[in-house]
């Protein structure tokens, strides 16, 4: 079926309504993406704080870099 006029085609009875799947879910998907984005930032901040706290508990001296030993 060749479409010569999109306005007539999209307003036809058999096509009227949704033009693509998932119409109406954009707001929910944006909300889910926002929650995941904030959650990722919270988790990464916790992990970084834990790693820095672990390093601070070791209390490296100012000459510790001379040993050239990595703690990964």
mmCIF file as gemmi writes it, N, C-alpha and C atoms, coordinates in Angstrom:
data_model
loop_
_atom_site.group_PDB
_atom_site.id
_atom_site.type_symbol
_atom_site.label_atom_id
_atom_site.label_alt_id
_atom_site.label_comp_id
_atom_site.label_asym_id
_atom_site.label_entity_id
_atom_site.label_seq_id
_atom_site.pdbx_PDB_ins_code
_atom_site.Cartn_x
_atom_site.Cartn_y
_atom_site.Cartn_z
_atom_site.occupancy
_atom_site.B_iso_or_equiv
_atom_site.pdbx_formal_charge
_atom_site.auth_seq_id
_atom_site.auth_asym_id
_atom_site.pdbx_PDB_model_num
ATOM 1 N N . UNK Axp A 1 ? 0.843 -1.173 0 1 0 ? 1 A 1
ATOM 2 C CA . UNK Axp A 1 ? 0 0 0 1 0 ? 1 A 1
ATOM 3 C C . UNK Axp A 1 ? 0.888 1.236 0 1 0 ? 1 A 1
ATOM 4 N N . UNK Axp A 2 ? 0.824 1.998 -1.054 1 0 ? 2 A 1
ATOM 5 C CA . UNK Axp A 2 ? 1.587 3.233 -1.15 1 0 ? 2 A 1
ATOM 6 C C . UNK Axp A 2 ? 0.758 4.373 -0.557 1 0 ? 2 A 1
ATOM 7 N N . UNK Axp A 3 ? 1.406 5.171 0.258 1 0 ? 3 A 1
ATOM 8 C CA . UNK Axp A 3 ? 0.723 6.301 0.891 1 0 ? 3 A 1
ATOM 9 C C . UNK Axp A 3 ? 1.086 7.552 0.122 1 0 ? 3 A 1
ATOM 10 N N . UNK Axp A 4 ? 0.071 8.237 -0.398 1 0 ? 4 A 1
ATOM 11 C CA . UNK Axp A 4 ? 0.328 9.457 -1.161 1 0 ? 4 A 1
ATOM 12 C C . UNK Axp A 4 ? 0.07 10.708 -0.319 1 0 ? 4 A 1
ATOM 13 N N . UNK Axp A 5 ? -0.775 10.577 0.714 1 0 ? 5 A 1
ATOM 14 C CA . UNK Axp A 5 ? -1.097 11.725 1.536 1 0 ? 5 A 1
ATOM 15 C C . UNK Axp A 5 ? -1.115 11.274 3.004 1 0 ? 5 A 1
ATOM 16 N N . UNK Axp A 6 ? -0.122 11.674 3.775 1 0 ? 6 A 1
ATOM 17 C CA . UNK Axp A 6 ? 0.002 11.213 5.165 1 0 ? 6 A 1
ATOM 18 C C . UNK Axp A 6 ? -1.129 11.713 6.051 1 0 ? 6 A 1
ATOM 19 N N . UNK Axp A 7 ? -1.626 12.887 5.807 1 0 ? 7 A 1
ATOM 20 C CA . UNK Axp A 7 ? -2.697 13.42 6.655 1 0 ? 7 A 1
ATOM 21 C C . UNK Axp A 7 ? -3.956 12.576 6.5 1 0 ? 7 A 1
ATOM 22 N N . UNK Axp A 8 ? -4.294 12.24 5.275 1 0 ? 8 A 1
ATOM 23 C CA . UNK Axp A 8 ? -5.447 11.37 5.063 1 0 ? 8 A 1
ATOM 24 C C . UNK Axp A 8 ? -5.195 9.978 5.629 1 0 ? 8 A 1
ATOM 25 N N . UNK Axp A 9 ? -3.968 9.507 5.479 1 0 ? 9 A 1
ATOM 26 C CA . UNK Axp A 9 ? -3.644 8.159 5.967 1 0 ? 9 A 1
ATOM 27 C C . UNK Axp A 9 ? -3.749 8.078 7.493 1 0 ? 9 A 1
ATOM 28 N N . UNK Axp A 10 ? -3.198 9.053 8.208 1 0 ? 10 A 1
ATOM 29 C CA . UNK Axp A 10 ? -3.195 9.009 9.669 1 0 ? 10 A 1
ATOM 30 C C . UNK Axp A 10 ? -4.566 9.31 10.271 1 0 ? 10 A 1
ATOM 31 N N . UNK Axp A 11 ? -5.428 9.948 9.518 1 0 ? 11 A 1
ATOM 32 C CA . UNK Axp A 11 ? -6.763 10.211 10.039 1 0 ? 11 A 1
ATOM 33 C C . UNK Axp A 11 ? -7.767 9.141 9.617 1 0 ? 11 A 1
ATOM 34 N N . UNK Axp A 12 ? -7.333 8.123 8.923 1 0 ? 12 A 1
ATOM 35 C CA . UNK Axp A 12 ? -8.216 7.038 8.504 1 0 ? 12 A 1
ATOM 36 C C . UNK Axp A 12 ? -8.644 6.222 9.722 1 0 ? 12 A 1
ATOM 37 N N . UNK Axp A 13 ? -9.771 5.558 9.605 1 0 ? 13 A 1
ATOM 38 C CA . UNK Axp A 13 ? -10.328 4.772 10.716 1 0 ? 13 A 1
ATOM 39 C C . UNK Axp A 13 ? -9.385 3.688 11.205 1 0 ? 13 A 1
ATOM 40 N N . UNK Axp A 14 ? -8.738 2.972 10.29 1 0 ? 14 A 1
ATOM 41 C CA . UNK Axp A 14 ? -7.894 1.843 10.7 1 0 ? 14 A 1
ATOM 42 C C . UNK Axp A 14 ? -6.569 2.282 11.308 1 0 ? 14 A 1
ATOM 43 N N . UNK Axp A 15 ? -6.189 3.537 11.155 1 0 ? 15 A 1
ATOM 44 C CA . UNK Axp A 15 ? -4.903 4.003 11.668 1 0 ? 15 A 1
ATOM 45 C C . UNK Axp A 15 ? -5.085 5.03 12.776 1 0 ? 15 A 1
ATOM 46 N N . UNK Axp A 16 ? -6.249 5.583 12.95 1 0 ? 16 A 1
ATOM 47 C CA . UNK Axp A 16 ? -6.48 6.665 13.901 1 0 ? 16 A 1
ATOM 48 C C . UNK Axp A 16 ? -6.049 6.254 15.309 1 0 ? 16 A 1
ATOM 49 N N . UNK Axp A 17 ? -5.345 7.122 15.955 1 0 ? 17 A 1
ATOM 50 C CA . UNK Axp A 17 ? -4.867 6.851 17.313 1 0 ? 17 A 1
ATOM 51 C C . UNK Axp A 17 ? -3.357 6.785 17.349 1 0 ? 17 A 1
ATOM 52 N N . UNK Axp A 18 ? -2.85 5.721 17.888 1 0 ? 18 A 1
ATOM 53 C CA . UNK Axp A 18 ? -1.414 5.578 18.097 1 0 ? 18 A 1
ATOM 54 C C . UNK Axp A 18 ? -0.669 5.479 16.778 1 0 ? 18 A 1
ATOM 55 N N . UNK Axp A 19 ? 0.379 6.266 16.645 1 0 ? 19 A 1
ATOM 56 C CA . UNK Axp A 19 ? 1.205 6.23 15.447 1 0 ? 19 A 1
ATOM 57 C C . UNK Axp A 19 ? 2.396 5.311 15.681 1 0 ? 19 A 1
ATOM 58 N N . UNK Axp A 20 ? 2.819 5.154 16.921 1 0 ? 20 A 1
ATOM 59 C CA . UNK Axp A 20 ? 3.93 4.273 17.269 1 0 ? 20 A 1
ATOM 60 C C . UNK Axp A 20 ? 3.586 3.538 18.559 1 0 ? 20 A 1
ATOM 61 N N . UNK Axp A 21 ? 4.214 2.387 18.797 1 0 ? 21 A 1
ATOM 62 C CA . UNK Axp A 21 ? 3.893 1.623 20.011 1 0 ? 21 A 1
ATOM 63 C C . UNK Axp A 21 ? 4.363 2.344 21.274 1 0 ? 21 A 1
ATOM 64 N N . UNK Axp A 22 ? 3.607 2.212 22.311 1 0 ? 22 A 1
ATOM 65 C CA . UNK Axp A 22 ? 3.992 2.796 23.591 1 0 ? 22 A 1
ATOM 66 C C . UNK Axp A 22 ? 3.582 4.238 23.777 1 0 ? 22 A 1
ATOM 67 N N . UNK Axp A 23 ? 2.636 4.712 23.015 1 0 ? 23 A 1
ATOM 68 C CA . UNK Axp A 23 ? 2.177 6.099 23.148 1 0 ? 23 A 1
ATOM 69 C C . UNK Axp A 23 ? 1.577 6.287 24.536 1 0 ? 23 A 1
ATOM 70 N N . UNK Axp A 24 ? 2.006 7.319 25.217 1 0 ? 24 A 1
ATOM 71 C CA . UNK Axp A 24 ? 1.487 7.611 26.54 1 0 ? 24 A 1
ATOM 72 C C . UNK Axp A 24 ? 2.396 7.143 27.663 1 0 ? 24 A 1
ATOM 73 N N . UNK Axp A 25 ? 3.434 6.396 27.344 1 0 ? 25 A 1
ATOM 74 C CA . UNK Axp A 25 ? 4.333 5.897 28.387 1 0 ? 25 A 1
ATOM 75 C C . UNK Axp A 25 ? 5.584 6.75 28.542 1 0 ? 25 A 1
ATOM 76 N N . UNK Axp A 26 ? 5.689 7.833 27.778 1 0 ? 26 A 1
ATOM 77 C CA . UNK Axp A 26 ? 6.912 8.641 27.814 1 0 ? 26 A 1
ATOM 78 C C . UNK Axp A 26 ? 7.168 9.221 29.193 1 0 ? 26 A 1
ATOM 79 N N . UNK Axp A 27 ? 6.12 9.719 29.832 1 0 ? 27 A 1
ATOM 80 C CA . UNK Axp A 27 ? 6.28 10.316 31.163 1 0 ? 27 A 1
ATOM 81 C C . UNK Axp A 27 ? 6.763 9.309 32.185 1 0 ? 27 A 1
ATOM 82 N N . UNK Axp A 28 ? 6.212 8.108 32.131 1 0 ? 28 A 1
ATOM 83 C CA . UNK Axp A 28 ? 6.625 7.047 33.057 1 0 ? 28 A 1
ATOM 84 C C . UNK Axp A 28 ? 8.073 6.648 32.793 1 0 ? 28 A 1
ATOM 85 N N . UNK Axp A 29 ? 8.439 6.54 31.521 1 0 ? 29 A 1
ATOM 86 C CA . UNK Axp A 29 ? 9.815 6.165 31.177 1 0 ? 29 A 1
ATOM 87 C C . UNK Axp A 29 ? 10.812 7.234 31.616 1 0 ? 29 A 1
ATOM 88 N N . UNK Axp A 30 ? 10.445 8.497 31.481 1 0 ? 30 A 1
ATOM 89 C CA . UNK Axp A 30 ? 11.33 9.58 31.945 1 0 ? 30 A 1
ATOM 90 C C . UNK Axp A 30 ? 11.467 9.525 33.459 1 0 ? 30 A 1
ATOM 91 N N . UNK Axp A 31 ? 10.378 9.257 34.155 1 0 ? 31 A 1
ATOM 92 C CA . UNK Axp A 31 ? 10.429 9.148 35.613 1 0 ? 31 A 1
ATOM 93 C C . UNK Axp A 31 ? 11.313 7.976 36.047 1 0 ? 31 A 1
ATOM 94 N N . UNK Axp A 32 ? 11.181 6.852 35.386 1 0 ? 32 A 1
ATOM 95 C CA . UNK Axp A 32 ? 12.023 5.688 35.695 1 0 ? 32 A 1
ATOM 96 C C . UNK Axp A 32 ? 13.488 6.004 35.426 1 0 ? 32 A 1
ATOM 97 N N . UNK Axp A 33 ? 13.77 6.659 34.299 1 0 ? 33 A 1
ATOM 98 C CA . UNK Axp A 33 ? 15.148 7.027 33.971 1 0 ? 33 A 1
ATOM 99 C C . UNK Axp A 33 ? 15.717 7.984 35.017 1 0 ? 33 A 1
ATOM 100 N N . UNK Axp A 34 ? 14.91 8.936 35.487 1 0 ? 34 A 1
ATOM 101 C CA . UNK Axp A 34 ? 15.364 9.891 36.501 1 0 ? 34 A 1
ATOM 102 C C . UNK Axp A 34 ? 15.675 9.183 37.816 1 0 ? 34 A 1
ATOM 103 N N . UNK Axp A 35 ? 14.819 8.255 38.217 1 0 ? 35 A 1
ATOM 104 C CA . UNK Axp A 35 ? 15.047 7.5 39.454 1 0 ? 35 A 1
ATOM 105 C C . UNK Axp A 35 ? 16.317 6.668 39.338 1 0 ? 35 A 1
ATOM 106 N N . UNK Axp A 36 ? 16.519 6.007 38.199 1 0 ? 36 A 1
ATOM 107 C CA . UNK Axp A 36 ? 17.743 5.226 38 1 0 ? 36 A 1
ATOM 108 C C . UNK Axp A 36 ? 18.985 6.112 38.012 1 0 ? 36 A 1
ATOM 109 N N . UNK Axp A 37 ? 18.884 7.297 37.413 1 0 ? 37 A 1
ATOM 110 C CA . UNK Axp A 37 ? 20.011 8.222 37.357 1 0 ? 37 A 1
ATOM 111 C C . UNK Axp A 37 ? 20.393 8.698 38.767 1 0 ? 37 A 1
ATOM 112 N N . UNK Axp A 38 ? 19.404 9.073 39.559 1 0 ? 38 A 1
ATOM 113 C CA . UNK Axp A 38 ? 19.664 9.513 40.934 1 0 ? 38 A 1
ATOM 114 C C . UNK Axp A 38 ? 20.2 8.339 41.755 1 0 ? 38 A 1
ATOM 115 N N . UNK Axp A 39 ? 19.62 7.159 41.581 1 0 ? 39 A 1
ATOM 116 C CA . UNK Axp A 39 ? 20.086 5.976 42.298 1 0 ? 39 A 1
ATOM 117 C C . UNK Axp A 39 ? 21.528 5.641 41.975 1 0 ? 39 A 1
ATOM 118 N N . UNK Axp A 40 ? 21.909 5.779 40.699 1 0 ? 40 A 1
ATOM 119 C CA . UNK Axp A 40 ? 23.298 5.515 40.308 1 0 ? 40 A 1
ATOM 120 C C . UNK Axp A 40 ? 24.236 6.496 40.997 1 0 ? 40 A 1
ATOM 121 N N . UNK Axp A 41 ? 23.849 7.756 41.087 1 0 ? 41 A 1
ATOM 122 C CA . UNK Axp A 41 ? 24.69 8.752 41.759 1 0 ? 41 A 1
ATOM 123 C C . UNK Axp A 41 ? 24.818 8.448 43.25 1 0 ? 41 A 1
ATOM 124 N N . UNK Axp A 42 ? 23.745 8.031 43.883 1 0 ? 42 A 1
ATOM 125 C CA . UNK Axp A 42 ? 23.783 7.702 45.311 1 0 ? 42 A 1
ATOM 126 C C . UNK Axp A 42 ? 24.703 6.498 45.541 1 0 ? 42 A 1
ATOM 127 N N . UNK Axp A 43 ? 24.545 5.461 44.74 1 0 ? 43 A 1
ATOM 128 C CA . UNK Axp A 43 ? 25.383 4.266 44.911 1 0 ? 43 A 1
ATOM 129 C C . UNK Axp A 43 ? 26.86 4.565 44.659 1 0 ? 43 A 1
ATOM 130 N N . UNK Axp A 44 ? 27.157 5.32 43.619 1 0 ? 44 A 1
ATOM 131 C CA . UNK Axp A 44 ? 28.556 5.628 43.336 1 0 ? 44 A 1
ATOM 132 C C . UNK Axp A 44 ? 29.157 6.52 44.421 1 0 ? 44 A 1
ATOM 133 N N . UNK Axp A 45 ? 28.38 7.439 44.975 1 0 ? 45 A 1
ATOM 134 C CA . UNK Axp A 45 ? 28.877 8.288 46.059 1 0 ? 45 A 1
ATOM 135 C C . UNK Axp A 45 ? 29.178 7.453 47.3 1 0 ? 45 A 1
ATOM 136 N N . UNK Axp A 46 ? 28.306 6.5 47.595 1 0 ? 46 A 1
ATOM 137 C CA . UNK Axp A 46 ? 28.558 5.621 48.752 1 0 ? 46 A 1
ATOM 138 C C . UNK Axp A 46 ? 29.833 4.807 48.56 1 0 ? 46 A 1
ATOM 139 N N . UNK Axp A 47 ? 30.02 4.258 47.36 1 0 ? 47 A 1
ATOM 140 C CA . UNK Axp A 47 ? 31.204 3.457 47.103 1 0 ? 47 A 1
ATOM 141 C C . UNK Axp A 47 ? 32.469 4.304 47.19 1 0 ? 47 A 1
ATOM 142 N N . UNK Axp A 48 ? 32.426 5.505 46.644 1 0 ? 48 A 1
ATOM 143 C CA . UNK Axp A 48 ? 33.593 6.376 46.713 1 0 ? 48 A 1
ATOM 144 C C . UNK Axp A 48 ? 33.897 6.776 48.154 1 0 ? 48 A 1
ATOM 145 N N . UNK Axp A 49 ? 32.867 7.093 48.93 1 0 ? 49 A 1
ATOM 146 C CA . UNK Axp A 49 ? 33.079 7.451 50.33 1 0 ? 49 A 1
ATOM 147 C C . UNK Axp A 49 ? 33.664 6.283 51.114 1 0 ? 49 A 1
ATOM 148 N N . UNK Axp A 50 ? 33.178 5.082 50.827 1 0 ? 50 A 1
ATOM 149 C CA . UNK Axp A 50 ? 33.711 3.897 51.515 1 0 ? 50 A 1
ATOM 150 C C . UNK Axp A 50 ? 35.182 3.688 51.178 1 0 ? 50 A 1
ATOM 151 N N . UNK Axp A 51 ? 35.523 3.854 49.904 1 0 ? 51 A 1
ATOM 152 C CA . UNK Axp A 51 ? 36.919 3.682 49.487 1 0 ? 51 A 1
ATOM 153 C C . UNK Axp A 51 ? 37.815 4.753 50.114 1 0 ? 51 A 1
ATOM 154 N N . UNK Axp A 52 ? 37.348 5.987 50.15 1 0 ? 52 A 1
ATOM 155 C CA . UNK Axp A 52 ? 38.148 7.057 50.744 1 0 ? 52 A 1
ATOM 156 C C . UNK Axp A 52 ? 38.273 6.892 52.259 1 0 ? 52 A 1
ATOM 157 N N . UNK Axp A 53 ? 37.215 6.41 52.899 1 0 ? 53 A 1
ATOM 158 C CA . UNK Axp A 53 ? 37.283 6.163 54.343 1 0 ? 53 A 1
ATOM 159 C C . UNK Axp A 53 ? 38.273 5.056 54.654 1 0 ? 53 A 1
ATOM 160 N N . UNK Axp A 54 ? 38.284 4.041 53.822 1 0 ? 54 A 1
ATOM 161 C CA . UNK Axp A 54 ? 39.221 2.927 54.004 1 0 ? 54 A 1
ATOM 162 C C . UNK Axp A 54 ? 40.665 3.423 53.868 1 0 ? 54 A 1
ATOM 163 N N . UNK Axp A 55 ? 40.906 4.284 52.893 1 0 ? 55 A 1
ATOM 164 C CA . UNK Axp A 55 ? 42.233 4.858 52.705 1 0 ? 55 A 1
ATOM 165 C C . UNK Axp A 55 ? 42.602 5.772 53.871 1 0 ? 55 A 1
ATOM 166 N N . UNK Axp A 56 ? 41.634 6.533 54.382 1 0 ? 56 A 1
ATOM 167 C CA . UNK Axp A 56 ? 41.905 7.445 55.493 1 0 ? 56 A 1
ATOM 168 C C . UNK Axp A 56 ? 42.227 6.672 56.768 1 0 ? 56 A 1
ATOM 169 N N . UNK Axp A 57 ? 41.598 5.494 56.945 1 0 ? 57 A 1
ATOM 170 C CA . UNK Axp A 57 ? 41.895 4.685 58.135 1 0 ? 57 A 1
ATOM 171 C C . UNK Axp A 57 ? 43.316 4.148 58.108 1 0 ? 57 A 1
ATOM 172 N N . UNK Axp A 58 ? 43.88 3.96 56.913 1 0 ? 58 A 1
ATOM 173 C CA . UNK Axp A 58 ? 45.266 3.477 56.815 1 0 ? 58 A 1
ATOM 174 C C . UNK Axp A 58 ? 46.259 4.551 57.246 1 0 ? 58 A 1
ATOM 175 N N . UNK Axp A 59 ? 45.848 5.799 57.152 1 0 ? 59 A 1
ATOM 176 C CA . UNK Axp A 59 ? 46.678 6.945 57.516 1 0 ? 59 A 1
ATOM 177 C C . UNK Axp A 59 ? 48.06 6.885 56.887 1 0 ? 59 A 1
ATOM 178 N N . UNK Axp A 60 ? 48.134 6.976 55.569 1 0 ? 60 A 1
ATOM 179 C CA . UNK Axp A 60 ? 49.443 6.927 54.914 1 0 ? 60 A 1
ATOM 180 C C . UNK Axp A 60 ? 50.277 8.165 55.269 1 0 ? 60 A 1
ATOM 181 N N . UNK Axp A 61 ? 51.565 7.97 55.399 1 0 ? 61 A 1
ATOM 182 C CA . UNK Axp A 61 ? 52.445 9.096 55.724 1 0 ? 61 A 1
ATOM 183 C C . UNK Axp A 61 ? 52.768 9.877 54.458 1 0 ? 61 A 1
ATOM 184 N N . UNK Axp A 62 ? 53.434 10.992 54.634 1 0 ? 62 A 1
ATOM 185 C CA . UNK Axp A 62 ? 53.773 11.82 53.477 1 0 ? 62 A 1
ATOM 186 C C . UNK Axp A 62 ? 54.823 11.154 52.593 1 0 ? 62 A 1
ATOM 187 N N . UNK Axp A 63 ? 55.533 10.166 53.121 1 0 ? 63 A 1
ATOM 188 C CA . UNK Axp A 63 ? 56.556 9.458 52.338 1 0 ? 63 A 1
ATOM 189 C C . UNK Axp A 63 ? 56.052 8.125 51.789 1 0 ? 63 A 1
ATOM 190 N N . UNK Axp A 64 ? 54.772 7.822 51.931 1 0 ? 64 A 1
ATOM 191 C CA . UNK Axp A 64 ? 54.24 6.533 51.501 1 0 ? 64 A 1
ATOM 192 C C . UNK Axp A 64 ? 54.343 6.341 49.99 1 0 ? 64 A 1
ATOM 193 N N . UNK Axp A 65 ? 54.311 7.413 49.243 1 0 ? 65 A 1
ATOM 194 C CA . UNK Axp A 65 ? 54.37 7.288 47.798 1 0 ? 65 A 1
ATOM 195 C C . UNK Axp A 65 ? 55.725 6.764 47.327 1 0 ? 65 A 1
ATOM 196 N N . UNK Axp A 66 ? 56.762 6.874 48.165 1 0 ? 66 A 1
ATOM 197 C CA . UNK Axp A 66 ? 58.088 6.41 47.79 1 0 ? 66 A 1
ATOM 198 C C . UNK Axp A 66 ? 58.169 4.891 47.716 1 0 ? 66 A 1
ATOM 199 N N . UNK Axp A 67 ? 57.262 4.201 48.406 1 0 ? 67 A 1
ATOM 200 C CA . UNK Axp A 67 ? 57.273 2.728 48.386 1 0 ? 67 A 1
ATOM 201 C C . UNK Axp A 67 ? 56.777 2.182 47.058 1 0 ? 67 A 1
ATOM 202 N N . UNK Axp A 68 ? 56.021 3.002 46.327 1 0 ? 68 A 1
ATOM 203 C CA . UNK Axp A 68 ? 55.501 2.618 45.012 1 0 ? 68 A 1
ATOM 204 C C . UNK Axp A 68 ? 54.713 1.312 45.062 1 0 ? 68 A 1
ATOM 205 N N . UNK Axp A 69 ? 53.93 1.144 46.093 1 0 ? 69 A 1
ATOM 206 C CA . UNK Axp A 69 ? 53.083 -0.034 46.231 1 0 ? 69 A 1
ATOM 207 C C . UNK Axp A 69 ? 51.643 0.414 46.045 1 0 ? 69 A 1
ATOM 208 N N . UNK Axp A 70 ? 50.965 -0.219 45.114 1 0 ? 70 A 1
ATOM 209 C CA . UNK Axp A 70 ? 49.575 0.16 44.873 1 0 ? 70 A 1
ATOM 210 C C . UNK Axp A 70 ? 48.657 -0.688 45.743 1 0 ? 70 A 1
ATOM 211 N N . UNK Axp A 71 ? 47.596 -0.061 46.219 1 0 ? 71 A 1
ATOM 212 C CA . UNK Axp A 71 ? 46.613 -0.77 47.04 1 0 ? 71 A 1
ATOM 213 C C . UNK Axp A 71 ? 45.363 -1.091 46.245 1 0 ? 71 A 1
ATOM 214 N N . UNK Axp A 72 ? 45.334 -0.772 44.961 1 0 ? 72 A 1
ATOM 215 C CA . UNK Axp A 72 ? 44.215 -1.077 44.064 1 0 ? 72 A 1
ATOM 216 C C . UNK Axp A 72 ? 42.977 -0.619 44.579 1 0 ? 72 A 1
